[in-house]
């Protein structure tokens, strides 16, 4: 099949109709929806000056789109969350250019999901071959597929380097129907700590609202964007998501957008921006105007867990990093990426490094899992 497929590299996602793009995936992951990715382009969230230039790879069988991957030409490694700065320095040390590189991922979103959108396994493998071949033909140093779903690993051949990392995810084993069910499976110390954290927020007089996009008005959209800006300014980072983009999501995929807003004396003082998939809630950004004990944990974690329990969602992925999540019932989960380095010498040198990294990550995940908050049989 691959011999008759035609490649097209697109510099705008709106070159493909939304229905055709979305027909290549199950629709359960909101980050690969045409609306989400196209919205980033339409509403000023991606700029070449920030290192992001859309360069989507598509494969066509005649007039039929059979495979696609959201791709970006990158002139830096910001906003990717799979860190390859050492690779770039090694290239520079040998007088070689690491940038630009070709990244297949969702901008600013360390969220696992499909990256190789295809009608079947053969088209998926053809897409991977096209990534490597086109990167070499265009003089790029490398191609990277970040945070792909675990099932997509089989599409990559031995020329691709595999990396893993750890995130902390909440997963309902099936018998939790309410927040107290979730707490009941914890040991006494962790259960008590969470109840105390929640009580502090309640005693401070904070009230919460959980709103989908179609339940939010201009005031709520203004508030959630203000909190987003506040957090980025506090850390000295440049915010990239615009107010127009958030409003666009609220209008185009309203039930996928969830805003958790905290109110004090009737005024919004904190908020978390989330997206909802088929069975998973994805926490993305949070911010606050005030400093209150427990407010961050309540807004970003406990309100999201309650939402999952009410809605019957089985997973909650609150974002990258953060071992503090472990004590709150978010257990270690491995996330995956694959990387094709065009230069064969560098590729071989990095292969052993990646293998050692995977072993270290796996050991760390096993160690952290043993320190979770849930009771073992016979334990109170």
WONORQUI-V99855 format. One record per residue. RES is the residue in one letter. SS is DSSP state (@ for helix, = for strand, . for the rest). PSI is psi in radians with two decimals (none if undefined). OMEGA is omega in whole degrees, 0 to 359 (none if undefined). Layout:
RES,SS,PSI,OMEGA / RES,SS,PSI,OMEGA
//
This chain:
X,.,-0.65,187 / X,@,-0.47,182 / X,@,-0.48,183 / X,@,-0.02,180 / X,.,2.49,180 / X,=,2.30,178 / X,=,2.46,169 / X,=,2.23,175 / X,=,2.17,187 / X,=,2.35,177 / X,.,0.06,175 / X,.,2.34,181 / X,@,-0.44,181 / X,@,0.01,171 / X,@,-0.26,176 / X,.,2.25,177 / X,.,2.53,184 / X,@,-0.73,183 / X,@,-0.62,180 / X,@,-0.77,178 / X,@,-0.88,186 / X,@,-0.29,176 / X,.,-0.25,182 / X,.,-0.10,179 / X,.,2.93,187 / X,.,-0.21,180 / X,.,0.03,183 / X,.,-0.32,181 / X,.,1.98,187 / X,@,-0.34,186 / X,@,-0.30,176 / X,@,0.08,173 / X,.,2.48,177 / X,@,-0.71,182 / X,@,-0.75,181 / X,@,-0.90,184 / X,@,-0.71,178 / X,@,-0.63,179 / X,@,-0.66,177 / X,@,-0.70,180 / X,@,-0.74,185 / X,@,-0.53,193 / X,.,0.60,165 / X,.,0.38,181 / X,.,-0.28,181 / X,.,2.21,180 / X,.,2.49,178 / X,@,-0.62,179 / X,@,-0.37,176 / X,@,0.01,178 / X,.,0.15,183 / X,=,1.98,173 / X,=,2.05,181 / X,=,2.32,179 / X,.,1.28,186 / X,=,2.41,180 / X,=,2.26,179 / X,=,2.61,175 / X,=,2.38,185 / X,=,2.42,171 / X,=,1.65,189 / X,.,-2.14,179 / X,.,0.09,183 / X,=,2.21,173 / X,=,2.08,184 / X,=,-0.29,179 / X,=,2.61,180 / X,=,2.67,176 / X,=,2.24,175 / X,.,2.09,186 / X,=,2.75,183 / X,=,2.35,172 / X,=,2.15,187 / X,=,2.33,175 / X,.,0.15,170 / X,.,-3.05,180 / X,.,0.41,181 / X,.,2.54,175 / X,.,0.36,184 / X,.,-0.62,176 / X,.,0.09,167 / X,.,1.83,198 / X,.,2.12,179 / X,.,0.46,180 / X,@,-0.64,179 / X,@,-0.62,177 / X,@,-0.76,180 / X,@,-0.70,179 / X,@,-0.68,178 / X,@,-0.73,177 / X,@,-0.85,182 / X,@,-0.63,180 / X,@,-0.36,178 / X,.,0.28,177 / X,.,0.38,181 / X,.,2.73,180 / X,.,2.12,176 / X,.,-0.58,178 / X,.,2.53,4 / X,.,2.71,175 / X,=,2.95,183 / X,=,2.07,182 / X,=,2.27,173 / X,=,1.86,188 / X,.,-3.11,172 / X,.,2.11,184 / X,.,2.35,174 / X,.,0.27,190 / X,.,1.70,177 / X,.,1.09,187 / X,.,2.20,178 / X,.,2.44,178 / X,=,3.08,179 / X,.,2.36,175 / X,.,-0.44,180 / X,.,1.49,184 / X,=,2.13,187 / X,=,2.73,181 / X,.,-0.40,180 / X,.,3.07,184 / X,@,-0.65,180 / X,@,-0.73,178 / X,@,-0.59,178 / X,@,-0.77,178 / X,@,-0.66,177 / X,@,-0.63,179 / X,@,-0.76,179 / X,@,-0.75,178 / X,@,-0.65,180 / X,@,-0.62,177 / X,@,-0.88,182 / X,@,-0.79,182 / X,@,-0.72,181 / X,@,-0.65,178 / X,@,-0.76,179 / X,@,-0.77,182 / X,@,-0.56,182 / X,.,0.08,176 / X,.,0.43,178 / X,.,2.67,182 / X,.,-0.51,192 / X,=,2.85,172 / X,=,2.47,187 / X,=,2.35,177 / X,=,1.84,189 / X,=,2.43,174 / X,=,0.72,176 / X,=,2.79,178 / X,.,2.64,184 / X,@,-0.62,182 / X,@,-0.32,180 / X,@,-0.15,183 / X,@,-0.57,184 / X,@,-0.26,181 / X,@,-0.27,185 / X,.,2.34,178 / X,.,-3.08,187 / X,.,-0.21,177 / X,.,-0.23,180 / X,.,2.43,178 / X,=,2.35,182 / X,=,2.34,175 / X,=,2.64,176 / X,=,2.78,175 / X,=,3.06,182 / X,=,2.33,164 / X,=,3.04,180 / X,=,2.04,186 / X,=,2.56,173 / X,=,2.36,180 / X,=,2.21,178 / X,.,2.06,181 / X,.,-0.12,175 / X,.,-0.35,183 / X,.,0.06,175 / X,.,2.10,177 / X,.,-0.41,181 / X,.,2.94,184 / X,@,-0.62,179 / X,@,-0.52,176 / X,@,-0.75,179 / X,@,-0.78,179 / X,@,-0.59,184 / X,@,-0.41,179 / X,.,-0.05,180 / X,=,2.80,172 / X,.,2.90,188 / X,@,-0.75,185 / X,@,-0.84,181 / X,@,-0.67,178 / X,@,-0.78,180 / X,@,-0.75,181 / X,@,-0.74,180 / X,@,-0.75,178 / X,@,-0.66,178 / X,@,-0.70,177 / X,@,-0.78,181 / X,@,-0.63,180 / X,@,-0.65,179 / X,@,-0.73,179 / X,@,-0.73,179 / X,@,-0.76,181 / X,@,-0.46,177 / X,.,-0.13,178 / X,.,0.31,181 / X,.,2.30,176 / X,=,2.70,185 / X,=,2.58,171 / X,=,2.40,174 / X,=,2.06,188 / X,=,2.28,168 / X,=,2.96,184 / X,@,-0.68,182 / X,@,0.00,177 / X,@,0.00,184 / X,.,2.44,175 / X,.,-3.06,181 / X,@,-0.64,182 / X,@,-0.74,179 / X,@,-0.68,178 / X,@,-0.68,176 / X,@,-0.76,183 / X,@,-0.82,184 / X,@,-0.60,177 / X,@,-0.63,177 / X,@,-0.73,179 / X,@,-0.68,177 / X,@,-0.82,179 / X,@,-0.70,182 / X,@,-0.79,181 / X,@,-0.75,181 / X,@,-0.67,179 / X,@,-0.64,179 / X,@,-0.59,182 / X,.,0.05,177 / X,.,0.36,179 / X,.,2.71,180 / X,.,2.13,177 / X,.,2.55,184 / X,.,-0.49,181 / X,.,2.26,182 / X,.,2.79,175 / X,@,-0.66,179 / X,@,-0.64,180 / X,@,-0.77,180 / X,@,-0.72,177 / X,@,-0.65,177 / X,@,-0.77,177 / X,@,-0.73,180 / X,@,-0.52,182 / X,@,-0.66,188 / X,@,-0.62,178 / X,.,1.06,190 / X,@,-0.64,183 / X,@,-0.16,174 / X,@,-0.29,182 / X,=,2.23,178 / X,=,2.25,175 / X,=,2.26,176 / X,=,2.00,185 / X,=,2.35,177 / X,=,2.35,183 / X,=,2.46,175 / X,=,2.12,184 / X,.,0.65,175 / X,.,-0.02,181 / X,=,2.45,178 / X,=,2.26,182 / X,=,-0.21,179 / X,=,2.80,179 / X,=,2.73,175 / X,=,2.37,179 / X,=,2.16,183 / X,=,2.82,169 / X,=,2.59,182 / X,=,2.32,173 / X,.,-2.81,183 / X,.,-0.80,179 / X,.,0.21,189 / X,=,2.45,170 / X,=,2.35,181 / X,=,1.98,175 / X,=,2.33,185 / X,=,-1.08,188 / X,=,2.65,178 / X,=,2.77,175 / X,=,2.86,184 / X,=,2.58,174 / X,.,-0.25,187 / X,.,2.85,175 / X,.,1.93,180 / X,.,2.40,179 / X,.,2.23,176 / X,.,-0.10,185 / X,@,-0.71,180 / X,@,-0.81,182 / X,@,-0.69,181 / X,@,-0.80,184 / X,@,-0.75,188 / X,@,-0.45,187 / X,@,-1.02,189 / X,@,-0.65,176 / X,@,-0.65,178 / X,@,-0.70,177 / X,@,-0.77,177 / X,@,-0.73,178 / X,@,-0.80,180 / X,@,-0.76,180 / X,@,-0.71,179 / X,@,-0.66,186 / X,@,-0.10,181 / X,.,0.38,176 / X,.,2.51,186 / X,.,-0.26,183 / X,=,2.65,175 / X,=,2.01,178 / X,=,1.84,188 / X,=,0.14,178 / X,=,-3.11,185 / X,=,2.77,169 / X,.,-3.07,173 / X,.,1.41,178 / X,@,-0.26,175 / X,@,-0.32,179 / X,@,-0.43,183 / X,@,-0.76,181 / X,@,-0.21,182 / X,@,0.33,171 / X,.,0.20,177 / X,.,1.99,189 / X,=,2.74,182 / X,=,2.37,176 / X,=,2.37,179 / X,=,2.40,175 / X,=,2.68,196 / X,=,2.60,171 / X,=,2.74,177 / X,=,2.57,189 / X,=,2.26,176 / X,=,1.95,177 / X,=,2.10,188 / X,.,-0.77,182 / X,.,2.08,185 / X,@,-0.52,179 / X,@,-0.84,178 / X,@,-0.67,180 / X,@,-0.79,181 / X,@,-0.68,179 / X,@,-0.63,182 / X,@,-0.32,184 / X,@,-0.83,180 / X,@,-0.67,178 / X,@,-0.76,180 / X,@,-0.68,179 / X,@,-0.74,178 / X,@,-0.70,178 / X,@,-0.76,180 / X,@,-0.74,179 / X,@,-0.75,180 / X,@,-0.73,179 / X,@,-0.75,180 / X,@,-0.72,178 / X,@,-0.74,180 / X,@,-0.71,179 / X,@,-0.74,179 / X,@,-0.70,179 / X,@,-0.81,181 / X,@,-0.64,181 / X,@,-0.53,179 / X,.,-0.18,182 / X,.,0.43,179 / X,.,3.01,186 / X,.,-0.10,188 / X,=,2.53,183 / X,.,2.51,167 / X,.,2.80,181 / X,.,2.29,179 / X,.,-0.08,181 / X,.,2.48,177 / X,.,none,none
//
